[in-house]
Amino acid sequence: MQPHSCFHGLWCRVWHVVCPENGIEPRISMDETAISPERGIHSARVGGRHRRRRQFRAIRAIRGQKANSVKYTCLLLAALLPLVIEAVRASEPALAQRLLGYTEFRTDLPGGRQANVRTMRAAVVNADGSARRLLAEKLARDPDTWTQFAGWSPDGRVAILGRGWESADNARWEEEHREFRFTAEGWLYDVYLFDVAAGKATNVTAVERVSFYNSGLFFWPNDPAKLGFTALIGGNSHPFRMDADGRNKVDLTKGSKEFTYGFSSSRDGKRIAYHKNYQVFLADADGSNAVAVRTGQPFNFAPAWSPDGTSVLFLSGEHYNCHPCVVRADGTGFRKLADRGCYKGVVAFLDVPDFHGGSSDTPVWSSDGRAVFYTAQAGQSVELFRLNLEGKSEQLTKSPAGTLHYHPQPSPDGKWLAYGSRREGVRQLYVMRLADRAERRVTDLKPGQAAMWPHWQPLSNDAP
């Protein structure tokens, strides 16, 4: 793991702006403010007593300097910056106290898509990069099976895990024909609730089973006794609601012969959204009173409710040329928020040919609903952006040519942003502190490996 200082960027900006080429060395070294991935954000390499001694020496050095001189200013900053750093640290919870769930896998194995997908394993890591571990390893012990991390319960105690199996014969057919073939004989995909502390996994989609392929499970907002998920039935995807123990499954688009996907609920649990044949629909929680959102575009994808339930965010445009858009909760007021440039919005997650094309990269709400995070082409890289609802966009990253950022996910308290980034051919996870855009790498993988799809663990004291 590379040691990163969350304050390195800030310090360098201050030093080069205030003290350009003056040869003055700061009295407080970066070793004192470096954050160790092994010890967490509150750890520093120099103890408090030695740090204070250095601060006193820096303050004494200021005496005798001409007020408002460059040297005076630099020495003053050197004395005060550690105090500012400590105040910032004290105001933020330690990254080590919060988990990130994600999926690890190989990307370069010969044999095509399935040869690599079957290596996927659900994992968690402390958000400072420490204590990485796999979850529910027994679920992936059978041949041609894998697990994926898919989300958390509202209290952060239960992880949502997908467990897949595909027969070798079906995988070969798909590679030859370059398309999926979903059959009960060739596929089985279920969703488990995994108690992280107890290590117990429960397959809730197998209870009163309605399909051999079930995905997209989430805890129903404002109703801990209910779950939502999506099931493949008769070649079409249907949104379902069920009890927390897997019983009493209800098809919310019963009788539909169209493919429904991107299923989500508003925070109060009273409304749902989904896209059907790439058109967004909004409906009541029981599926009634469905209203189609009229955009005039052929491709509308991945609707997501704002935290306050007043708006719905989604992608709209043409396939591989779609952009963040928003409508009001009643489906009116459609407007485009931003342009992603030439970015197709699909992340190739393998280093071998993939007939499916990759993973969709969609915009997300900030934790307080006042902004949207998204990715867009900027020069020769795909960068992270933050956009307020008045249309003002802010570029959060400026990267070397060829860098690809994707899948931004804000922390529940709104202070951090997790995301994936492909640099030098390796797909790693990173977190950024939004206050100063300081970044640190969370995973430490080698070429031919990847970490994707981060999910922040909720904590009881979260308040954006």
ABEGO torsion letter per residue (X at the ends): XBBBBAAAAAAAAAAAAABBGAGBBBABBAAAABBBAAAEAABBABBAAAAAAAAAAAAAAABGBBBGBAAAAAAAAAAAAAAAAAAAAAABBBAAABBBBBBBBBAABBGEAAAAAAABBBBBBBAAGBGBBBBGAAAAABBGBBBBBAEBBAAGABBBBBBBBBBAAAAAAAAAAGBBBBBAAABBBBBBBBBAAAGBBBBAAABGBABABBBGBBBBBGBAABBBBBBBBGGBBBBBBBBAAGBGBBBAABGBABBBBGBBBBAAGABBBBBBGGBBBBBBAAGBGBBBBBAGBABBBGBBBBAAGABBBBBBEBBGBBBBBBBBAAGBGBBBABBAEABAGBBBABABBBAAGEBBBBBBBBAAGABBBBBBBBEABBBBBBBBAAGBBBBABBBBBGBBBBGBBBBAAGABBBBBBBBGGBBBBBBBBAAAGBBBBABBBBBGBBBBGBBBBBBAABBX
